[in-house]
Amino acid sequence: MDPSQTPSRSGNRLAREHSPYLRQHAHNPVDWYPWGPEALERARAEDKPILLSVGYSACHWCHVMAHESFENPAIADVMNAHFINIKVDREERPDLDQIYQGVVQLMGQGGGWPLTVFLTPDLRPFYGGTYFPPQDKYGRPGFPKVLASLHDAWTNEREKVLAQAADFREGLGELAAYGLDAAPAALTVEDVKKMGERMLRHVDPVHGGFGGAPKFPNPMNVSFLLRAWRRGGPAPLKDAALRTLEHMALGGIYDQLGGGFHRYSVDERWRVPHFEKMLYDNAQLLHLYAEGEQVESRPLWRKVVEETAAYVRREMTDPRGGFYAAQDADSEGEEGRFFVWTPAQVCSVLTPEHANLLLRHFRITPQGNFEHGTTVLEVAVPAAQIAHERGLPVEALERSLASAREALFGIRERRVKPGRDDKILSGWNGLMIRGLAFASRVFGRPEWARLAAGAADFVLAHMWDGTRLSRSYEEGGGRIDGFLEDYGDFAAGLTALYQATFEAKYLEAAGAVVKRAVELFWDEEKQAYLSAPKGQKDLVVATYSLFDNAFPSGASTLTEAQVALAALTGDKAQLELPERYLSRMRKALEENPLGYGHLALAADAFLDGGAGITFAGTREQVAPLLEAARHAFAPTFAVGWKEPGAAVPPLLQELFEGREPVGGQAAAYVCRGFACERPITKPEELAARLMAPP
């Protein structure tokens, strides 16, 4: 190896990268490259296979594999001698991650991170997996054995390797466009109900959520259960959704002291989580719990939303306004250490009365429910039960609990906090803007809309130049051109923010972002959206934005934004591509609604033909009507208002034309399919109209 290419004490090439995840590997003895021309050209020049490792900063098993293998000099020597080693932050390059996750899926594995894939110099994969241990264990081959075997195959059985690579490339091409060969057909309201009932078959009837362990929140699918119920589906749809919200809110997946949700639960009861906290999870869950409040108001929903919004402001907001990406699961070298407790720890910092109360409420025992006799906090004994046992009023007991929790939180704040990935992703910021803006409307909390507006203003100022949206902002600059999910998520966030603030600049920005997204990503031949901009040079196959996973696909959020823009501007042309795309995807939605949860939400809104409510009157006059609308579960209706006498931007002229107060009273104009009903002036009448079956 050229001495200039040998990792040094000052770090390898990743030391110069902006991504916190890549910098975590800057002092590995591995000769890492970031993804880019330098690495790809060296692979071709030296005729060496590429070892591609994909992960993200909050990924626990990524840290484990790094410690066991990438910090091991002997393993690193083998990697450096026989492979060109490339590290990718999947949060920076979701397109690469999407493509190469297909390798392990084609191999019959489930996918996940860390993702480890071996490629030919021209980027065709020939072998892959996720986590590899340093020796054979967990039913997985040891990483050194894998490296030796693949080096031998590349050296002595090249034809077999290339044949395997050809098969994988063909398979990846089929996966990338899966379902796009179906005949187009129009989606109907009956389809929505059937999709909800199909989802319902997979719901855990005891603990809520979908399937067994490990259990993910899947907020978009829970939300769709409510949509199908709203369309006239059976009551168990609503019951399943609210049961899920309740069990998650009381379980260990929710941070009972600091607010916010961890990524998923390792058990079916939501008790013990993987402790990383992701911006996109909390964004979607804010939105979902606000919907729960509209469906059936409960103090628990308000508590979760208030505490999660406080967590986002406290831990995840950059001083300039943008939102950070994630927090790690680990601190001080242990997963979950920041979040777990023992009885001795609780008793040493609280008064005996408060300590006994929390030990009972959260069932903190010497045996614990996690590692080393520690306990993940869950609401095991409700406040009402403890109050009954002690003969106290529930309100008094709840005040004591709140005081004890606050004291314990203060002690926890002195611990070493988990690491934080401080890059600002435009798409994930869009999801949080969407969640905060909607929650601010539902709960009447304008400060949450201001928090969302701060992030929107940051992205518009630093990551959007009118024609290009950056994916990531780190260390003073926007980096990497945005992908479809960035454009779609941000546009959806902007349309939600307009409805919380009624500031036209956000709607105008949403229109510009959507227009540019169509230019960059719409494939006319396939009648679908590409994940990466047309003509992206470093992809082994073109890949389409189809499935909704832990976060929605860009095609789903862009479709949502287009439908909202149609409702808010009266521009029927905004529904043209949603109609074409949804008809293309109808069969996939019908057969596998769990895989397209957010697209199903967008489809449900599309069925109402750009539904909207326009309010006419002064802010003071329309306040009672807005209050009625914010309490109603009417998720397919967008809302618009302008100050009387204020200039109307061209984008909104059609929306407000002819819509005036009635007889000196504020009025609400309810419209569907670009046709408006008679104006409504009484709040109770508006509430009844919005809550009526659609």
N, C-alpha and C positions, 0 to 999 in steps of 0.2 A: 504494500500500500504506500502511496505517496505520503511522506511525513506530514505534508501540509493538510492531509485529509484525516490524520489520526486525531481522535478526540483528545483534548488537552485538559489540564487542570482548570483552565478558564471556561471550559464547556465546549460542547460540540456545536454544530450549526444551529441547533434549536435554541441556543442561548440568544440568538439575534431575532427570534420570532416574537410576535406580539401575543399570540395565544397563550394564556396561562397554562393550559394543558400541555402544549408543546414545551414550554419552558420548564415544566416539572421534570422533563427528561433531558434537560440540557447537560447534566453531569453524569449521565449514563456512560459507561465505556463503549456503548454501541455507536457506530459511525452513522448516526441518524441524519437523514435529509428531511426537510419539509417537502410536500408535494410540489413539483415544479419542473421546469425544463432542465435544470442542472442534474437532478437525479435521473430523470427519464433518459437524457442523453448519455449519461454514464452507463446506465444499464445496457443501452444499445451498443455503445462503444466496446464494453467489456464482455458482452454476450452473457450477462449474469441475470438470473431471475430476481424479481423484486419481492422483498418481504414487506408487505403493507400491513401496518398496525393502526387500527382506528379505535379511538376511545374519546373520553371527555373528562373534564377535570373532576367532576363529582362522582365518578364511577368507582365504586369500592373495589371490584375485581380487577379493574385496570391498574389500580395501585398495587394490588397483590401480585399481579403478573410482573409489573415493573420491578418490584422489590425482589421477587424470586428469580427472575430471568434476566431482565434488562440491566440490573445492577450487578449481575454475576459476571466477572471478567472472563471465565472460561466459556460460558455460553455466548457472551459478546464476541469473543475471538472467532467462534464458528460463524456467527452472523456476519461479521465484517469480512471474513475470508471468502465466503461463498455467495453472499447476497448483497443487493443494494437495498438498504433498509430505509423505509419511508414511514414517518409518523404523520397521521392526519387527525385533526380535531374534527369530529363528526359534526360539531356545532358550527364550524366554519364551512365545511364542505358536505352538506347533506346529500348532494347528488352522488358523490363518490360512495358515501355510506350506503345509500339506497341501492346502488348497483351491486356492490360487492357483498351486501347482506344476502343478496340472491344466491350467492355461491353456497353458503351454508344451508340455505333453504333447499337448494337443489340436491344437496348431500343428505337431506332428510333430518337436518338439525333445526333447532328453533331460532337461531340467530341471536344477536345480542352483543354486548360489549364486555371485554375487549374483543374486537373483531380482528382476526389474523388470517390474511389471505396471501397466497403466493401467486405471482403473475409472471408471464413471459415479458421480455423487454418491450413488446408492443401492447402490453396492458391486458392480455387475455389471461384470466385466472385458470389455474390448474389444480389448486388444492386450497382448502380453507377450514377454519374452525373459529372458536371463540377463545375462551381461556384455556391455555395449556399449562399444566403444572411442570415444575422442574424435573420431577421423576414421575413414573407411571403411578397414578392414583385417581380416585374418583371415577374410575372407568375410562380415563383419558390417557393417551400416550404422553410420555414426558417430552418436553419441548426439545431437548437435545436429540432425542431419538427421531423426532419429526424432521428436524433440520438435517440430520445425517441422511435420512432416507430420501428426502427431496433433493439434496445435493447429488446423491448417487443416481437418482432417476434422471436428473437434468444432464448429468455427465455421461451416463451409460445407456439410458433408455429414452433418448430425446424424442424419438418418433411417438412413443406411447404418451409422453407428456404433452406433445403438441396435439395429438389426437384428443386427449382429454380436454385441452384448452379449447379446441374447436367445438367440442360438445357443450362445454360450459358457455361459450359465447352464444351459441344458438339458443341454449336454454335461457340465458339472461335476456336475449332479445325477445323471447316469447313472454317471459315474466314482465318485462318492462311495459309491454303493450297488452297485458292480459285483460281480456274482456272487451277490447275495443273493436273486435270483429263482430259483435252482436248487432242484430238488426235494430235500428232506432224504433222506439215506441214511446208514446206519451204516458207520463206518470199520472196517476189519479189519486183522489182522496182515499179510495178503498185500498190502494197499494200502501199508503201510509199506515193505515190501521193494521193491515196484514204484516207489514214489516215490524211494527211494534209488537204484535203478538208473537212473531217469530223470535224477536229479541227476548221476550218474556220467558221463553222456554229455557233460556240459559241463566236466568237469575237465581241466585241462592235464596231460597224462600225463608231462611232463618236469619242470615246475617246481611243480606243484601249484596249488591255487586254481582258480577258475572263470573260463573265458574267457581273453582276452588283455589287452593294456594298454588303459586303466589297470586295475590289478588291486587289488581290495579284499579284506580278510581274510575276510569272510563267515563269522564263527565259528559262527553257528547252523546254517548249511548244512553246514559241515565236521563239526560235532557230529552232525548227522542222518545223515551217511554211516556213522558208527560205530553209531548206533542201528539202522539198516537191516541192517548186518552182524551185530549182536547178535541180531536177529530171524531169522537164518538166511540172510541175503543173501550173495552171493559175496565171496570174499576181497579182490578189487580195491577194494571199498568201504573196508575198513580200510586197505589200502595207500595209497589216494588221500588219505585223511585224514592219515595219519602222514607221508606225503611232503610234504603242505602244511605241517604243523607244522614239519618239519625245515627246509624251504627258507625259510619266513618267519623262523624263529629265527636262521638264518645270514645272512640278507640285510640290506640297508640299511633295510628297513622297520622292523627292530628296532634300537633304540638300543644299539649294541654296548658302549658305555661306561657309560651311565647307566640302562639298563633301560627298559622300556616300549616300546610300539609307536606308530609314526606312523600317520597316517590311512589312506593307501593308497600304492601304488607306481605310478609313471608308466609303468613298463615291465613286461613279463611275467615278469621274473626276480626280482622283489622287490628290485631293486638300489637304485634311486633313488626316494625317497618324496616325497610332499608332507609337509612336516615337522611340521604341527600334530599335537598329541597330544590325543586326546579321552578323557574319562573313560569313556564308554560302550564304546569299543573295548577299552580295557585291562581293563575289568570282564569283558567276555565272553571275552576271550582268556585271562585268568587261569583262568576256569572251564574253558575248552577244554583248555588245557595240563594242568590237573589231571586231566581225563578221559583225556588221552593217557597220563599216568602210570599210571592204572589199567589201561588196555588193554595197554600195553607199556612197562614202566619204563625210562627212559633218563636219564642225567645231564643231558642237554640240556634236558629238560622241567623238571627241578628248577631248573636254572640260570635259565631264563627266568622261572619263577614267583617264585623268590626275588628276582631283580633287579627284576622288575616291581612286586612288593609293596613293595620298598624304595623304588622310585621314587615310588609312590603316597604312602607315608608321608613321604618327603622333600619332594616338590614339590607334592602335590595335597591335603594334609590341613590343614584349618583348625585353629588351636589349640583351638577348642571341639569339634572332633570331626568336623564335616562335611567332605565332599570337594568340591573345586573342579571347575569344569566342563571347562576346556580350557587348553592352552598354545598360543601362536601358532606359526606356521611361521617368522615373520620375527624378526630382531633386527638392530638398527643399520641398518634399511632394506633388508636383503637376506634373501631366503628361504634358510633352512638355514645361515646363517653360523655360528651357534652350534655346529653339529654336524660341519662338514666340516674336512678337514685337507690340508696339503701336506707333502711330504717334509721341506722345510726347517723347518716348524713342529715336526714330530715330532723331528727331529734336534737342534733347538735346546734341547729341554727334557728329553730322555732320554739316558741313557748310550748310547754307540755299540752296545753289545750289545742293550739293550732296544729301541733305535730300529730296528736292523736286523731284529729279531724281529717287531716290529709292522708295519714296512713290508712284510715278506713275508706275514705272516698276513692282513693286511687289504688287501694289494695297493695300497698307497698309492704312486702313481707321479707323475712330473712332468706327465704328460698328464691324469691324474685321470679320474674318471668323472662329474663334475658340472661346474658352471660355473667359468670362470676357472682351470682347471687344478686344482681342488680335488677331494677324494675323499670320498665317502660311505663310511663303514666297513662292510664286509661280510666275512664269514669266507670268503676266497677260497682260502686254503691251510690245510687242517685241521692242528691241532696234531700229530696222529699222523704226518702226512706230513713236517712239518718235523723232528720227532724222528727219523724214519727217515733223513732226509737228513743230519742232524748226528750220528747214532749215539748219541743220548741216550735215556734212559728217557722214555716219554710223560709219566709223572707229574711228572718234574723239569721237562720242557719246559712243561707246563701251569702249574706254579707260577711259572715265569719269565714266562709270558704274563700270568697274573693280576696279578703285581707290576707289569708294564709297563702294563697296562690301568689299574690303580689310579692309577699315577703320571700317566698322560695324563688320566684323569678329574679328578684334582686340579687340573691346569693348566686344563682346560676350565671348571671351576667359577669361575675368575677372569674368564671372559669375560662380556660383557653377555648376560644370559639373555633368552630370548623372553618376550614379554608373557604374562600369565596372566589368564584370565577367572575371577575369584574368586567368582562367584555360586554358590550351593549349590542344586542342583536336586534335588527330592525323588525324582523318578523315577530319575535317573542315579545318585544315591546308593544307591537300592535295588538297581540292577544291580551296583554295586561291592560292596555288602554281600553280595549273593548270591555273587559271584565269590570274595571273600576268605574267606567262611565255608566254602564248599565246599573251597577250596584248603587251608584250615587243617585240615580233616578228613583230606584225602588225604595231606598231607605231615606230619601230626602237629605243626602249628605253632600252638599256642594264641594266640600273640601276634597272629596275623593275625585270629583271631576277636575278640580284644579291640579291634583297630583297627576292624573292622566294627561291633562293638557301640557304639563311641564315636560312629560316624556315625548308627546307629539311634537311640541315646539323644538325639542332637542333634535329629534330625528329629522324634521323638516329643515332645520338650520345646518346640520352637520353631516347628514347621510343621504340627502335627496337634493339633486341639483336641477330638477325639472325634467331630466331625461334618464337619470341613472339613480337607482337606490342601492346604497351599499349594504352588504350583508352584516358587517361587523364593524364596530368602532372600538379601537383600543389605542391607548397611549397617544391620544391627540389626533387621530385621523380615521376616516372611514376606509375599510379594507374589504376587498373581494366584492365583485359585483353581486348584487342580490339575486336570489333564486325566486321561483314563483311563490314559494311560501312566504317570502318577505313581502312581496308586493301584495299578495292576497290578504295576509294577516294585518298588514299595516292599513290597507284600504278598509278592511272591516272595522278596525279600531277607530279610524277617522270618522266613518259614518256613525258609529256608536257615540263618539265624542260630540259630534254635531248635535245629536239628539239630547245630550245632557247639558250642553252649553248654548245651543242655537247660534253658535258663531259660524258664519257662512264660510270663513276661510278653511275650516276643516273639511267641509263638504266639497269645496272647490279643489282642495288638495287630493281628496279621495278620487274625484273624477279624473284628475291628471294621472294619478298612480294607476288606476284601472286602465285607462287608455294606453299607457305605456306598457303595461303588463300584457295586454292583448297583442300588441305589436311584437313583443319579444318572445312570447311563449305559445301563442295559439298555433296549432298545427291544423291547417285547413283540410289536409288529406285525411287525417285520423279523426278530425272533429273532436280534438282533445288538447289538453295543455301539457307541454313539456315541463319537466322539473327545472331544467337549466336553460339559459337563453339559447335560441337557435344558433347552430354553428359552433357550439362549445367544442373545442378541439381535443381535450384530454379525456374524453369518455369513450370507453370501449363499445358501448351501445347508447343510442338515444333512449332516454328514460322519461316516462310520463308520470305526471302527478295524479295518482289515482286513489290509493288507500289512505284512510285516516287511521293513524296509529295512536301513540300516546298524545300527539298533538295533531291538529287537522292538516290535511294536505292543502297546498296552495290553491288547487283547483276548487276546493270546497269553500275556503274563505273568500276567494275572489268571486265565486258565484254568489255567496251571501252578500258581498259588497255591491255587486251589480244589481241584485234585486232591491236592496235598500236604496241605491241611487235612483232606480226607476221610480220608486215610491216617493222619494223626496224631491225629485226634479220634474216628474211627469214625462220623462224621456223614455218612450216605449222602446227605443233602440237598445236600451240597456238590458232588455230581456231577451234579445235575439240570441246571443251566445249561451246564456243559461238554458234556454229552451233546447237548443241544439245539443249542448253537452249533456243535459239531464236525460234527454231521449236516448242518447248514445249509451248512457250508464244505467238505464232503467233495469235491464236484466240483472246486472251486477248488484244493484241496490236490492232488488227483490230476492235474489238468491243468498246474499251475504250481507244483510244490513249491519251486522256488528263490525264489518270491515269498512263501512262507509258512513259512520255515524254523523259526522258533521255535514257531509254532502246531503244526507237525509234531512237534516235541519234546513239546509238551504233549499232543498226541493220542496219541503213543506211550505216555506215562505213563498216560493215561486208559484205554488198552486193558488195563492190568493191574488196573483196578478199585480204585484206592486202595491200592496195595501198600505194605506197611510192615514194619519189623522193630522189635519192642519188646524191649528188654533188661531183664532182671530180675536184681538183685543189687547189691552195693555197687560203688562206683566201681572199687576195686581188683579185685574179682572179675570185673567185666564187661570190664575192659581188654583181655584177649586176644581176646574176641569182637569188641569194637569195632575192634581192630587188624585182624582178618580182614575185617571189613566195609569198612573204609576202603580196603583194597587191591583190592577186587572192583569190577569195572565192572558195577554194577547200578543204572543211573541212574533207573529207574522206582520204586525203593524208597526211602521216607522212613524215618528212624530216630528212635526215641524212647526215653528213659530217665528215671527219677527216682530220687532217693536213697531207699533203704528207710526207711520211717517218716516221710518228709516228707509234708506236706499236699498233697493232689491238687486242683488247681483244677477247678471243675465242667467246664471244657472238655475235660479229659483223663481224667475218671473212667471213661468207657467204654473208653478205650484201655488203661488199666492194670488194669481189673477182672479178677481171676482169673489174672493173669500174674505168677507168682511163681518164685523159684529152684526148681530140681529137685534133691532130695536134697542140699541144702546147696550145690549148685553153681550158678553163674550160668547163665542160660538166655537164648536168643534165640528169640523167637516170630516166625516168618515168616508173613505173612498176605497174601492176595490176594483181592479180591472180598469182603472182610469175613469171610473164613473163614481160620482159622489152621491151619497144619500142626502136627505134634507138635513140642514144644520141642527145640532143639538146644543141647547143652552143650559140644561140642568145636569149637574154632576151625577146625580143618581141615575138619570136616564143614560148618560154616557157609560157609566159603569155596567149597567144592565146590558147595554148593546155590546160592549166588548167581551163580556163574560158569556154571552149567548153562544150556543154551538155554532161554529162557522159553517 
